[in-house]
Amino acid sequence: MSIIYDLIYKKHDKKIRKEFLEELKETEKEDIKERNRKALEAHLSNVKELIENKEWIAIEKYLKLLSIEYNFRVAKECLEVGYYNDLPYASAIFSNLIDGAKAEVERYYFGFSEHNYYRSYEHRIDEDKIVYKFTDHPILLRPWNSVRILNNSIDINQDNVLSAEKGYINLKNNYYFPLGLIVCDGGNHSQLSAILEGNGESAIEMILDMRPLYDEVVFDGNDFISKRDNRVISVINSEKEIVLNTKNLLGVYFEIGRLLKEHLEYFPTYITKYLKKWLFETRIYKNGPTTIETCLSTFGKPGEALFKVYIPTNIPIEGNDEFQYLEHFTIKQCVSDVTPFDEHLLPKIEEMKQYIQDEGLEMQGDTVFLAILPIFGQHFVEMNIPIKEISDAI
């Protein structure tokens, strides 16, 4: 009987078992996709709430949390296998997305050289790379060599802090606007060690303005989908878990960027000042800090007060009944101080007035100018009290 079973049924049982396992595998895939969709919804809901409350620093921390978890997981897997080359560069995934969506993304390159790869880019900024501290922005790394992870963990320390100057050639980082995300294309291991050390600085070599993509693409939690024809835009060539996780994480950042692009106060001006069409649809854009002029003697006192608001723009604007255009705005000499926006300004101003008196200086009129400075997602106020000109400026 067993011989007959083997001859007749065994092959059939294998087929049933195979079909069952394949069906189970598909069910697991659908479960994973559903979890990914719910995860995206949760992240967007969290960030929306923070945006509504204007918690810009908290948003920055949120984005960092996503990047830190990813970086450490990739580094851990690399340490376990020794050499880790299965993971694509995040910048390559974004490049595939841009190409697949046929979108025109503007790139702004810094530290330009006629002899390097970026000589063909339209926006070549004749300035050095943008230096920033590791605590300022989330960054995605791709550590791929366990030996380099170990060596850099030894070499990068409190006595040898990583700096943009030391790593000028090796550090290649791209800033993706409005995702608020930096992606490393060079210096993965040294920057990982600096993050672990909790100290140091790096540099942004290129800014990519991803805003045109939002009219063409949406991320659904698992795939980038074309809005034009509802097709899946292929950005990876692997079904490995770590590769899929990379794509999904970038998709989460992408959709968070969709929310942040309407809130430019979140972004540092050293990023936004290079971007086109970032405030007005008429190709007129704000290119400096907003400054408020008010009366010094009545500042902070109860009652009504008059204010003048100065908004710098990239080109001259024809005035009307509501505003006038000033070609130049200059404070020749002044006493200045800077303080966080959420602190009380009046005590600081009283200290400045006392300093002017102690130094034998004389105020120019009864005016104070308050410049609002967004720095690393936080707002500061630069207080300027004009003084009469003296031979040695303060």
C-alpha positions as a Python dict, from the first residue, in 0.01 Angstrom:
ca = {
    (1, 'M'): (0, 0, 0),
    (2, 'S'): (283, 240, 86),
    (3, 'I'): (444, 175, -252),
    (4, 'I'): (120, 264, -428),
    (5, 'Y'): (93, 583, -211),
    (6, 'D'): (444, 687, -303),
    (7, 'L'): (378, 626, -671),
    (8, 'I'): (37, 794, -691),
    (9, 'Y'): (3, 1052, -415),
    (10, 'K'): (346, 1170, -308),
    (11, 'K'): (398, 1386, -613),
    (12, 'H'): (51, 1530, -569),
    (13, 'D'): (122, 1609, -202),
    (14, 'K'): (436, 1800, -297),
    (15, 'K'): (235, 2008, -541),
    (16, 'I'): (-27, 2088, -275),
    (17, 'R'): (244, 2173, -23),
    (18, 'K'): (416, 2402, -272),
    (19, 'E'): (90, 2578, -359),
    (20, 'F'): (11, 2619, 11),
    (21, 'L'): (353, 2769, 86),
    (22, 'E'): (325, 3007, -209),
    (23, 'E'): (-21, 3115, -95),
    (24, 'L'): (112, 3163, 259),
    (25, 'K'): (399, 3370, 123),
    (26, 'E'): (160, 3594, -71),
    (27, 'T'): (-53, 3637, 242),
    (28, 'E'): (256, 3740, 439),
    (29, 'K'): (346, 3990, 165),
    (30, 'E'): (1, 4147, 185),
    (31, 'D'): (29, 4168, 563),
    (32, 'I'): (364, 4345, 528),
    (33, 'K'): (220, 4587, 272),
    (34, 'E'): (-71, 4667, 501),
    (35, 'R'): (168, 4731, 791),
    (36, 'N'): (370, 4964, 567),
    (37, 'R'): (58, 5159, 469),
    (38, 'K'): (-42, 5197, 833),
    (39, 'A'): (312, 5299, 928),
    (40, 'L'): (308, 5576, 665),
    (41, 'E'): (-30, 5697, 790),
    (42, 'A'): (102, 5707, 1147),
    (43, 'H'): (415, 5904, 1053),
    (44, 'L'): (216, 6159, 853),
    (45, 'S'): (-40, 6197, 1130),
    (46, 'N'): (237, 6258, 1384),
    (47, 'V'): (411, 6518, 1169),
    (48, 'K'): (83, 6694, 1084),
    (49, 'E'): (15, 6741, 1453),
    (50, 'L'): (363, 6884, 1508),
    (51, 'I'): (320, 7120, 1212),
    (52, 'E'): (-17, 7242, 1340),
    (53, 'N'): (150, 7333, 1669),
    (54, 'K'): (456, 7479, 1489),
    (55, 'E'): (688, 7243, 1675),
    (56, 'W'): (973, 7281, 1428),
    (57, 'I'): (1247, 7149, 1657),
    (58, 'A'): (1036, 6846, 1742),
    (59, 'I'): (991, 6776, 1370),
    (60, 'E'): (1367, 6788, 1324),
    (61, 'K'): (1406, 6538, 1609),
    (62, 'Y'): (1140, 6316, 1451),
    (63, 'L'): (1324, 6307, 1118),
    (64, 'K'): (1651, 6236, 1298),
    (65, 'L'): (1493, 5946, 1485),
    (66, 'L'): (1405, 5778, 1155),
    (67, 'S'): (1754, 5826, 1013),
    (68, 'I'): (1943, 5720, 1326),
    (69, 'E'): (1748, 5395, 1357),
    (70, 'Y'): (1820, 5316, 992),
    (71, 'N'): (2191, 5404, 1007),
    (72, 'F'): (2253, 5192, 1315),
    (73, 'R'): (2064, 4895, 1171),
    (74, 'V'): (2264, 4906, 847),
    (75, 'A'): (2592, 4940, 1040),
    (76, 'K'): (2501, 4648, 1266),
    (77, 'E'): (2428, 4420, 971),
    (78, 'C'): (2754, 4526, 807),
    (79, 'L'): (2949, 4440, 1123),
    (80, 'E'): (2785, 4097, 1128),
    (81, 'V'): (2867, 4006, 766),
    (82, 'G'): (3194, 4197, 723),
    (83, 'Y'): (3131, 4345, 381),
    (84, 'Y'): (2789, 4477, 289),
    (85, 'N'): (2732, 4562, -73),
    (86, 'D'): (2366, 4464, -123),
    (87, 'L'): (2229, 4802, -24),
    (88, 'P'): (2183, 5067, -296),
    (89, 'Y'): (2271, 5428, -232),
    (90, 'A'): (1965, 5627, -129),
    (91, 'S'): (2070, 5891, -382),
    (92, 'A'): (2049, 5626, -656),
    (93, 'I'): (1691, 5546, -552),
    (94, 'F'): (1600, 5914, -571),
    (95, 'S'): (1771, 5942, -911),
    (96, 'N'): (1564, 5649, -1039),
    (97, 'L'): (1253, 5819, -905),
    (98, 'I'): (1336, 6148, -1079),
    (99, 'D'): (1408, 5969, -1407),
    (100, 'G'): (1100, 5748, -1380),
    (101, 'A'): (873, 6044, -1312),
    (102, 'K'): (1037, 6248, -1588),
    (103, 'A'): (1048, 6546, -1354),
    (104, 'E'): (1281, 6844, -1384),
    (105, 'V'): (1458, 6867, -1050),
    (106, 'E'): (1693, 7160, -1006),
    (107, 'R'): (2032, 7091, -852),
    (108, 'Y'): (2251, 7349, -681),
    (109, 'Y'): (2615, 7245, -656),
    (110, 'F'): (2870, 7402, -417),
    (111, 'G'): (3247, 7386, -419),
    (112, 'F'): (3241, 7381, -798),
    (113, 'S'): (3543, 7278, -1001),
    (114, 'E'): (3573, 7280, -1378),
    (115, 'H'): (3740, 6940, -1359),
    (116, 'N'): (3477, 6743, -1172),
    (117, 'Y'): (3161, 6551, -1254),
    (118, 'Y'): (2923, 6832, -1163),
    (119, 'R'): (3046, 7075, -1427),
    (120, 'S'): (2731, 7011, -1635),
    (121, 'Y'): (2488, 7121, -1361),
    (122, 'E'): (2292, 7438, -1430),
    (123, 'H'): (2320, 7593, -1084),
    (124, 'R'): (2690, 7595, -996),
    (125, 'I'): (2724, 7813, -689),
    (126, 'D'): (3055, 7992, -663),
    (127, 'E'): (3073, 7928, -290),
    (128, 'D'): (3223, 7664, -64),
    (129, 'K'): (3017, 7370, 55),
    (130, 'I'): (2758, 7448, 322),
    (131, 'V'): (2900, 7354, 662),
    (132, 'Y'): (2665, 7218, 928),
    (133, 'K'): (2685, 7033, 1260),
    (134, 'F'): (2580, 6669, 1283),
    (135, 'T'): (2316, 6770, 1536),
    (136, 'D'): (2147, 6999, 1282),
    (137, 'H'): (2002, 6761, 1023),
    (138, 'P'): (1901, 6397, 972),
    (139, 'I'): (2141, 6212, 741),
    (140, 'L'): (2118, 5868, 581),
    (141, 'L'): (2445, 5674, 566),
    (142, 'R'): (2554, 5357, 388),
    (143, 'P'): (2837, 5199, 590),
    (144, 'W'): (2944, 4895, 388),
    (145, 'N'): (3280, 4783, 527),
    (146, 'S'): (3313, 4654, 885),
    (147, 'V'): (3689, 4723, 895),
    (148, 'R'): (3628, 5087, 803),
    (149, 'I'): (3358, 5114, 1069),
    (150, 'L'): (3604, 4988, 1332),
    (151, 'N'): (3897, 5200, 1212),
    (152, 'N'): (3691, 5519, 1199),
    (153, 'S'): (3551, 5443, 1543),
    (154, 'I'): (3910, 5457, 1666),
    (155, 'D'): (4029, 5752, 1455),
    (156, 'I'): (3732, 5986, 1502),
    (157, 'N'): (3725, 6091, 1868),
    (158, 'Q'): (3714, 6393, 2098),
    (159, 'D'): (4079, 6464, 2021),
    (160, 'N'): (4026, 6425, 1647),
    (161, 'V'): (3680, 6566, 1577),
    (162, 'L'): (3554, 6533, 1220),
    (163, 'S'): (3531, 6869, 1046),
    (164, 'A'): (3424, 6987, 703),
    (165, 'E'): (3778, 7113, 646),
    (166, 'K'): (3942, 6778, 726),
    (167, 'G'): (3696, 6584, 515),
    (168, 'Y'): (3657, 6839, 235),
    (169, 'I'): (3736, 6597, -48),
    (170, 'N'): (3586, 6282, 103),
    (171, 'L'): (3258, 6422, 239),
    (172, 'K'): (2986, 6422, -27),
    (173, 'N'): (2639, 6498, 105),
    (174, 'N'): (2322, 6594, -82),
    (175, 'Y'): (2037, 6789, 79),
    (176, 'Y'): (1690, 6697, -48),
    (177, 'F'): (1442, 6983, -20),
    (178, 'P'): (1168, 6987, 112),
    (179, 'L'): (1232, 6647, 270),
    (180, 'G'): (1473, 6807, 517),
    (181, 'L'): (1700, 6507, 461),
    (182, 'I'): (2070, 6473, 384),
    (183, 'V'): (2192, 6166, 196),
    (184, 'C'): (2558, 6070, 210),
    (185, 'D'): (2738, 5979, -112),
    (186, 'G'): (3086, 5980, 40),
    (187, 'G'): (3233, 5963, 388),
    (188, 'N'): (2984, 5708, 521),
    (189, 'H'): (3214, 5550, 779),
    (190, 'S'): (3373, 5869, 913),
    (191, 'Q'): (3034, 6038, 949),
    (192, 'L'): (2892, 5732, 1125),
    (193, 'S'): (3174, 5754, 1378),
    (194, 'A'): (3116, 6129, 1424),
    (195, 'I'): (2746, 6067, 1491),
    (196, 'L'): (2837, 5800, 1746),
    (197, 'E'): (3082, 6045, 1901),
    (198, 'G'): (2808, 6308, 1919),
    (199, 'N'): (3036, 6579, 1788),
    (200, 'G'): (3173, 6723, 1467),
    (201, 'E'): (3061, 6890, 1148),
    (202, 'S'): (3014, 6802, 785),
    (203, 'A'): (2929, 6979, 459),
    (204, 'I'): (2651, 6984, 200),
    (205, 'E'): (2781, 6960, -154),
    (206, 'M'): (2451, 6977, -340),
    (207, 'I'): (2090, 7084, -284),
    (208, 'L'): (1820, 6910, -486),
    (209, 'D'): (1482, 7084, -511),
    (210, 'M'): (1239, 6790, -525),
    (211, 'R'): (919, 6999, -533),
    (212, 'P'): (838, 6927, -901),
    (213, 'L'): (801, 6558, -811),
    (214, 'Y'): (498, 6619, -591),
    (215, 'D'): (281, 6697, -893),
    (216, 'E'): (390, 6370, -1055),
    (217, 'V'): (434, 6110, -781),
    (218, 'V'): (278, 5982, -461),
    (219, 'F'): (416, 5718, -223),
    (220, 'D'): (145, 5479, -98),
    (221, 'G'): (345, 5311, 179),
    (222, 'N'): (502, 5050, -49),
    (223, 'D'): (564, 5201, -392),
    (224, 'F'): (609, 5530, -570),
    (225, 'I'): (304, 5569, -795),
    (226, 'S'): (281, 5793, -1101),
    (227, 'K'): (-14, 6030, -1081),
    (228, 'R'): (-37, 6044, -1460),
    (229, 'D'): (-98, 5676, -1534),
    (230, 'N'): (-109, 5506, -1191),
    (231, 'R'): (195, 5293, -1272),
    (232, 'V'): (452, 5183, -1017),
    (233, 'I'): (780, 5367, -1071),
    (234, 'S'): (1062, 5117, -1034),
    (235, 'V'): (1337, 5258, -813),
    (236, 'I'): (1510, 4936, -697),
    (237, 'N'): (1618, 4609, -857),
    (238, 'S'): (1606, 4388, -548),
    (239, 'E'): (1343, 4234, -323),
    (240, 'K'): (1580, 4196, -28),
    (241, 'E'): (1432, 4318, 298),
    (242, 'I'): (1697, 4582, 367),
    (243, 'V'): (1657, 4724, 16),
    (244, 'L'): (1278, 4736, 50),
    (245, 'N'): (1313, 4906, 389),
    (246, 'T'): (1539, 5169, 233),
    (247, 'K'): (1284, 5245, -38),
    (248, 'N'): (1002, 5262, 216),
    (249, 'L'): (1195, 5493, 447),
    (250, 'L'): (1269, 5730, 158),
    (251, 'G'): (900, 5717, 70),
    (252, 'V'): (808, 5822, 425),
    (253, 'Y'): (1054, 6114, 405),
    (254, 'F'): (912, 6202, 62),
    (255, 'E'): (554, 6228, 191),
    (256, 'I'): (666, 6420, 501),
    (257, 'G'): (832, 6659, 256),
    (258, 'R'): (493, 6708, 89),
    (259, 'L'): (367, 6843, 422),
    (260, 'L'): (675, 7054, 496),
    (261, 'K'): (696, 7225, 156),
    (262, 'E'): (412, 7455, 262),
    (263, 'H'): (598, 7558, 578),
    (264, 'L'): (923, 7717, 473),
    (265, 'E'): (981, 7856, 821),
    (266, 'Y'): (1100, 7507, 914),
    (267, 'F'): (1400, 7523, 682),
    (268, 'P'): (1724, 7717, 740),
    (269, 'T'): (1774, 8018, 516),
    (270, 'Y'): (2115, 7886, 410),
    (271, 'I'): (1915, 7626, 218),
    (272, 'T'): (1610, 7817, 96),
    (273, 'K'): (1794, 8126, -22),
    (274, 'Y'): (1929, 7935, -321),
    (275, 'L'): (1595, 7797, -436),
    (276, 'K'): (1377, 7949, -705),
    (277, 'K'): (1009, 8039, -659),
    (278, 'W'): (1017, 7965, -289),
    (279, 'L'): (784, 8235, -163),
    (280, 'F'): (581, 8397, -440),
    (281, 'E'): (444, 8246, -761),
    (282, 'T'): (558, 8554, -955),
    (283, 'R'): (928, 8456, -939),
    (284, 'I'): (971, 8709, -659),
    (285, 'Y'): (1105, 8553, -346),
    (286, 'K'): (1221, 8654, -1),
    (287, 'N'): (1599, 8638, 18),
    (288, 'G'): (1686, 8750, 369),
    (289, 'P'): (1554, 8792, 723),
    (290, 'T'): (1233, 8982, 795),
    (291, 'T'): (1310, 9293, 1003),
    (292, 'I'): (1068, 9486, 1225),
    (293, 'E'): (1118, 9852, 1321),
    (294, 'T'): (943, 9994, 1629),
    (295, 'C'): (973, 10263, 1896),
    (296, 'L'): (1240, 10189, 2155),
    (297, 'S'): (1100, 10391, 2448),
    (298, 'T'): (756, 10225, 2433),
    (299, 'F'): (874, 9875, 2347),
    (300, 'G'): (714, 9610, 2568),
    (301, 'K'): (481, 9859, 2738),
    (302, 'P'): (100, 9827, 2742),
    (303, 'G'): (-96, 10003, 2470),
    (304, 'E'): (-85, 10030, 2095),
    (305, 'A'): (240, 10039, 1903),
    (306, 'L'): (340, 10111, 1546),
    (307, 'F'): (559, 9874, 1350),
    (308, 'K'): (734, 9885, 1014),
    (309, 'V'): (809, 9553, 849),
    (310, 'Y'): (1095, 9512, 600),
    (311, 'I'): (1091, 9205, 374),
    (312, 'P'): (1396, 9168, 145),
    (313, 'T'): (1324, 9045, -209),
    (314, 'N'): (1539, 8923, -495),
    (315, 'I'): (1423, 9190, -743),
    (316, 'P'): (1271, 9542, -722),
    (317, 'I'): (893, 9553, -667),
    (318, 'E'): (660, 9831, -774),
    (319, 'G'): (502, 9990, -467),
    (320, 'N'): (131, 10049, -409),
    (321, 'D'): (-105, 10182, -140),
    (322, 'E'): (-6, 9900, 97),
    (323, 'F'): (373, 9907, 72),
    (324, 'Q'): (668, 10085, -82),
    (325, 'Y'): (992, 9953, -226),
    (326, 'L'): (1325, 10062, -78),
    (327, 'E'): (1630, 10005, -292),
    (328, 'H'): (1862, 10006, 9),
    (329, 'F'): (1813, 9958, 381),
    (330, 'T'): (2121, 10027, 595),
    (331, 'I'): (2194, 10070, 964),
    (332, 'K'): (2536, 10232, 965),
    (333, 'Q'): (2631, 10172, 1328),
    (334, 'C'): (2443, 9998, 1606),
    (335, 'V'): (2467, 9791, 1921),
    (336, 'S'): (2342, 9437, 1859),
    (337, 'D'): (2249, 9125, 2050),
    (338, 'V'): (2085, 8793, 1956),
    (339, 'T'): (1843, 8589, 2164),
    (340, 'P'): (1601, 8298, 2108),
    (341, 'F'): (1261, 8413, 1980),
    (342, 'D'): (1069, 8261, 2272),
    (343, 'E'): (1265, 8455, 2537),
    (344, 'H'): (1153, 8792, 2673),
    (345, 'L'): (1313, 9066, 2465),
    (346, 'L'): (1259, 9360, 2698),
    (347, 'P'): (1529, 9264, 2956),
    (348, 'K'): (1779, 9217, 2673),
    (349, 'I'): (1697, 9557, 2527),
    (350, 'E'): (1733, 9722, 2868),
    (351, 'E'): (2079, 9563, 2898),
    (352, 'M'): (2172, 9703, 2557),
    (353, 'K'): (2053, 10052, 2654),
    (354, 'Q'): (2257, 10032, 2975),
    (355, 'Y'): (2563, 9924, 2773),
    (356, 'I'): (2520, 10226, 2544),
    (357, 'Q'): (2506, 10455, 2847),
    (358, 'D'): (2805, 10292, 3021),
    (359, 'E'): (3019, 10319, 2708),
    (360, 'G'): (2937, 10687, 2661),
    (361, 'L'): (2758, 10624, 2331),
    (362, 'E'): (2449, 10803, 2205),
    (363, 'M'): (2142, 10647, 2050),
    (364, 'Q'): (2038, 10756, 1702),
    (365, 'G'): (1672, 10841, 1751),
    (366, 'D'): (1422, 10628, 1942),
    (367, 'T'): (1420, 10315, 1727),
    (368, 'V'): (1498, 9946, 1758),
    (369, 'F'): (1520, 9700, 1468),
    (370, 'L'): (1433, 9333, 1527),
    (371, 'A'): (1556, 9087, 1260),
    (372, 'I'): (1388, 8744, 1270),
    (373, 'L'): (1645, 8472, 1198),
    (374, 'P'): (1535, 8110, 1136),
    (375, 'I'): (1834, 7893, 1231),
    (376, 'F'): (1822, 7512, 1228),
    (377, 'G'): (1445, 7502, 1268),
    (378, 'Q'): (1449, 7752, 1558),
    (379, 'H'): (1384, 8126, 1544),
    (380, 'F'): (1614, 8389, 1692),
    (381, 'V'): (1585, 8766, 1715),
    (382, 'E'): (1874, 8998, 1632),
    (383, 'M'): (1811, 9325, 1819),
    (384, 'N'): (1976, 9636, 1673),
    (385, 'I'): (1973, 9978, 1839),
    (386, 'P'): (2118, 10246, 1606),
    (387, 'I'): (2379, 10477, 1757),
    (388, 'K'): (2535, 10800, 1636),
    (389, 'E'): (2841, 10740, 1425),
    (390, 'I'): (3172, 10717, 1604),
    (391, 'S'): (3523, 10666, 1471),
    (392, 'D'): (3553, 10310, 1607),
    (393, 'A'): (3241, 10103, 1540),
    (394, 'I'): (3115, 9879, 1820),
}
